[in-house]
Amino acid sequence: MRKLFKATFFIACIFLANTAFAQKDWRWENHGVGFSAPENLRVTTNNAEEFSAEGSDLVLGIYVEQDGEVTEETLAEALVAAATEMEYDEISTVDALEIHDFVGYFVEGTKDGVGAFIITLLDKKSSTNLVIVIAYTTDAARKKAIAIGDSFYAFD
């Protein structure tokens, strides 16, 4: 009986772990952008200017700029402007990114006790510039936010 209980408990734990981190390929068709994120996110906005989704411990916002004002040379400045506008209490990480068809920068910080990443990405093959904000409330959600940020790709 004890072996049956252990086996059942082990299977239940694996099922819960797989369900908790189940990923889905999301696409923002308006701008040819895809990314991987938890499948339990609920889309709150999906139009030409913004894609937003939220879960219990994570909020994702993607904003686009396609007028060509931001270039690879001014991308870092755009990130600083976005972080300044959000009025972070503390910025702990700043770094450059190169993800699939995108180049960019990110900052990590906190505001009112909530952690967040701001990511600016420039599609090397088009004039699509993205500003991505991923806010998280737990360490597990931070790991999800990092995975989302690393998964962006362009499709044609």
Buried (B, 14 or more C-beta within 10 A) or exposed (E): EEEEEEEEEEEEEEEEEEEEEEBEEBEBEEBBBBBBBBEEBEEEEBEEEBBBBBBEBBBBBBBBBBEEEBEEEBBBEBBBBBBEEBEBEEBEEBEEBEBBBBBBBBBBBBBEEEBBBBBBBBBEEEEBBBBBBBBBBEEEBBEBBBBBBEBBBBEE
